[in-house]
Amino acid sequence: MCVTATKNNNGMTLDIDTLIGGLVGVVVGFLLSYLNEWYRDRRKRSRVINGIAYELNENKRIIESAPIDSTKDEIRLKGFITDIYQVYKVELSLYLKEKTLISIYNVYKEISKFNEPRFYREENGYRVYRYSDIKNLPKIIEDTLNLIKS
């Protein structure tokens, strides 16, 4: 269908088909741009949340697999991992609920406390902590991981 809608001063005709085609092209382009942005944001959200969950799991595994000397109330660790949290802590507020954010903040506050030299002594490449100070950390991490998953 080729209907002439108007005739401009130059003698050129403007087809309804051309006008509708142009508008459809703009709308489709806008929708594709929006979907691309949504998909990119969703992938980044997933990457950030999975990274934090991995780091928390790794810290939990480090504590649970470390040798414990119960007679001296000591546990030997190489240290804690906080790299992913340090990079993405601002962006977490975009992707997580407030309760989950507070839980993650509290876990990393505990972990950063244990990275202070006053909480450990160096011995043969390990950090030696008092086990009674650190023994509740895996439970706190597990509770936070459950919040992240929900």
C-alpha positions as a LaTeX table, in Angstrom:
\begin{tabular}{lrrr}
\hline
Residue & $x$ (\AA) & $y$ (\AA) & $z$ (\AA) \\
\hline
Met1 & 0.00 & 0.00 & 0.00 \\
Cys2 & 1.57 & 3.24 & $-1.10$ \\
Val3 & $-0.65$ & 6.18 & $-0.23$ \\
Thr4 & 0.64 & 9.72 & $-0.62$ \\
Ala5 & 0.03 & 11.58 & 2.62 \\
Thr6 & 1.35 & 15.03 & 1.73 \\
Lys7 & 3.27 & 16.79 & $-0.94$ \\
Asn8 & 6.01 & 19.09 & 0.30 \\
Asn9 & 7.41 & 22.21 & $-1.41$ \\
Asn10 & 10.09 & 20.25 & $-3.29$ \\
Gly11 & 7.55 & 18.04 & $-4.97$ \\
Met12 & 8.60 & 14.96 & $-2.94$ \\
Thr13 & 5.96 & 12.62 & $-1.61$ \\
Leu14 & 5.84 & 11.19 & 1.87 \\
Asp15 & 4.42 & 7.66 & 2.04 \\
Ile16 & 2.47 & 6.38 & 5.04 \\
Asp17 & 4.49 & 3.16 & 4.69 \\
Thr18 & 7.76 & 5.08 & 4.99 \\
Leu19 & 6.53 & 7.02 & 7.98 \\
Ile20 & 5.25 & 3.90 & 9.79 \\
Gly21 & 8.42 & 1.99 & 8.88 \\
Gly22 & 10.58 & 4.74 & 10.34 \\
Leu23 & 8.56 & 4.87 & 13.56 \\
Val24 & 8.61 & 1.09 & 13.91 \\
Gly25 & 12.38 & 1.14 & 13.41 \\
Val26 & 12.81 & 3.73 & 16.16 \\
Val27 & 10.56 & 1.79 & 18.56 \\
Val28 & 12.33 & $-1.51$ & 17.84 \\
Gly29 & 15.73 & 0.14 & 18.28 \\
Phe30 & 14.65 & 1.63 & 21.60 \\
Leu31 & 13.32 & $-1.73$ & 22.84 \\
Leu32 & 16.47 & $-3.58$ & 21.79 \\
Ser33 & 18.63 & $-0.98$ & 23.54 \\
Tyr34 & 16.54 & $-1.32$ & 26.70 \\
Leu35 & 16.72 & $-5.14$ & 26.61 \\
Asn36 & 20.48 & $-5.01$ & 26.09 \\
Glu37 & 20.90 & $-2.71$ & 29.11 \\
Trp38 & 18.63 & $-4.91$ & 31.24 \\
Tyr39 & 20.52 & $-8.07$ & 30.24 \\
Arg40 & 23.93 & $-6.46$ & 30.92 \\
Asp41 & 22.77 & $-5.25$ & 34.35 \\
Arg42 & 21.38 & $-8.69$ & 35.18 \\
Arg43 & 24.68 & $-10.37$ & 34.26 \\
Lys44 & 26.68 & $-7.89$ & 36.32 \\
Arg45 & 24.34 & $-8.37$ & 39.29 \\
Ser46 & 24.78 & $-12.12$ & 39.04 \\
Arg47 & 28.57 & $-11.78$ & 38.75 \\
Val48 & 28.82 & $-9.50$ & 41.81 \\
Ile49 & 26.53 & $-11.63$ & 44.00 \\
Asn50 & 28.20 & $-14.89$ & 42.95 \\
Gly51 & 31.63 & $-13.35$ & 43.59 \\
Ile52 & 30.70 & $-12.31$ & 47.12 \\
Ala53 & 29.12 & $-15.71$ & 47.81 \\
Tyr54 & 32.26 & $-17.45$ & 46.51 \\
Glu55 & 34.53 & $-15.28$ & 48.67 \\
Leu56 & 32.43 & $-15.92$ & 51.78 \\
Asn57 & 32.39 & $-19.67$ & 51.07 \\
Glu58 & 36.14 & $-19.62$ & 50.62 \\
Asn59 & 36.67 & $-17.82$ & 53.95 \\
Lys60 & 34.37 & $-20.33$ & 55.64 \\
Arg61 & 36.29 & $-23.23$ & 54.06 \\
Ile62 & 39.61 & $-21.70$ & 55.20 \\
Ile63 & 38.41 & $-21.62$ & 58.81 \\
Glu64 & 36.81 & $-25.07$ & 58.78 \\
Ser65 & 39.83 & $-26.78$ & 57.20 \\
Ala66 & 42.45 & $-25.08$ & 59.37 \\
Pro67 & 44.31 & $-27.07$ & 62.00 \\
Ile68 & 43.03 & $-26.36$ & 65.52 \\
Asp69 & 45.11 & $-26.88$ & 68.63 \\
Ser70 & 42.41 & $-27.21$ & 71.28 \\
Thr71 & 44.92 & $-27.52$ & 74.12 \\
Lys72 & 46.25 & $-24.02$ & 73.37 \\
Asp73 & 42.94 & $-22.64$ & 71.99 \\
Glu74 & 44.69 & $-21.80$ & 68.71 \\
Ile75 & 43.85 & $-21.99$ & 65.02 \\
Arg76 & 46.37 & $-21.49$ & 62.20 \\
Leu77 & 45.26 & $-19.65$ & 59.06 \\
Lys78 & 46.97 & $-18.08$ & 56.07 \\
Gly79 & 44.60 & $-15.10$ & 56.33 \\
Phe80 & 41.23 & $-14.06$ & 54.97 \\
Ile81 & 40.16 & $-13.04$ & 51.49 \\
Thr82 & 38.40 & $-9.69$ & 51.06 \\
Asp83 & 39.37 & $-8.67$ & 47.51 \\
Ile84 & 35.95 & $-9.06$ & 45.86 \\
Tyr85 & 34.19 & $-7.27$ & 48.69 \\
Gln86 & 36.65 & $-4.37$ & 48.52 \\
Val87 & 35.99 & $-3.94$ & 44.80 \\
Tyr88 & 32.19 & $-4.32$ & 44.80 \\
Lys89 & 31.04 & $-3.09$ & 48.22 \\
Val90 & 29.47 & 0.06 & 46.75 \\
Glu91 & 27.65 & $-1.81$ & 43.97 \\
Leu92 & 26.20 & $-4.36$ & 46.39 \\
Ser93 & 23.72 & $-1.73$ & 47.56 \\
Leu94 & 22.22 & $-1.70$ & 44.07 \\
Tyr95 & 21.60 & $-5.42$ & 43.99 \\
Leu96 & 20.78 & $-6.62$ & 47.51 \\
Lys97 & 18.18 & $-5.99$ & 50.18 \\
Glu98 & 19.10 & $-3.94$ & 53.23 \\
Lys99 & 19.03 & $-6.90$ & 55.61 \\
Thr100 & 21.44 & $-8.83$ & 53.39 \\
Leu101 & 23.73 & $-5.81$ & 53.03 \\
Ile102 & 23.90 & $-5.36$ & 56.78 \\
Ser103 & 24.72 & $-9.04$ & 57.23 \\
Ile104 & 27.50 & $-8.90$ & 54.62 \\
Tyr105 & 28.87 & $-5.71$ & 56.18 \\
Asn106 & 28.93 & $-7.36$ & 59.63 \\
Val107 & 30.74 & $-10.45$ & 58.32 \\
Tyr108 & 33.41 & $-8.38$ & 56.60 \\
Lys109 & 33.72 & $-6.15$ & 59.67 \\
Glu110 & 34.53 & $-9.30$ & 61.69 \\
Ile111 & 36.94 & $-10.52$ & 59.02 \\
Ser112 & 38.72 & $-7.16$ & 58.84 \\
Lys113 & 39.02 & $-7.20$ & 62.62 \\
Phe114 & 40.87 & $-10.51$ & 62.37 \\
Asn115 & 43.18 & $-9.05$ & 59.73 \\
Glu116 & 44.50 & $-6.61$ & 62.34 \\
Pro117 & 47.86 & $-7.71$ & 63.82 \\
Arg118 & 46.62 & $-7.39$ & 67.41 \\
Phe119 & 44.35 & $-10.44$ & 66.87 \\
Tyr120 & 47.05 & $-12.85$ & 65.67 \\
Arg121 & 50.72 & $-13.63$ & 65.81 \\
Glu122 & 52.86 & $-14.74$ & 62.88 \\
Glu123 & 54.40 & $-18.18$ & 63.07 \\
Asn124 & 55.96 & $-20.16$ & 60.17 \\
Gly125 & 53.97 & $-18.28$ & 57.53 \\
Tyr126 & 50.67 & $-18.71$ & 59.33 \\
Arg127 & 48.57 & $-16.38$ & 61.37 \\
Val128 & 47.81 & $-17.96$ & 64.72 \\
Tyr129 & 44.48 & $-16.84$ & 66.21 \\
Arg130 & 42.70 & $-17.72$ & 69.42 \\
Tyr131 & 40.15 & $-20.28$ & 68.34 \\
Ser132 & 37.58 & $-19.05$ & 70.86 \\
Asp133 & 37.63 & $-15.65$ & 69.07 \\
Ile134 & 37.08 & $-17.07$ & 65.61 \\
Lys135 & 34.95 & $-20.19$ & 66.13 \\
Asn136 & 31.59 & $-18.41$ & 65.54 \\
Leu137 & 32.62 & $-16.86$ & 62.22 \\
Pro138 & 31.65 & $-19.88$ & 60.02 \\
Lys139 & 28.11 & $-19.78$ & 61.45 \\
Ile140 & 27.83 & $-16.04$ & 60.78 \\
Ile141 & 29.11 & $-16.60$ & 57.23 \\
Glu142 & 26.62 & $-19.45$ & 56.69 \\
Asp143 & 23.71 & $-17.26$ & 57.84 \\
Thr144 & 24.82 & $-14.51$ & 55.46 \\
Leu145 & 25.12 & $-16.96$ & 52.56 \\
Asn146 & 21.54 & $-18.12$ & 53.25 \\
Leu147 & 20.37 & $-14.50$ & 53.08 \\
Ile148 & 22.19 & $-13.99$ & 49.78 \\
Lys149 & 20.57 & $-17.11$ & 48.29 \\
Ser150 & 17.06 & $-16.02$ & 49.29 \\
\hline
\end{tabular}
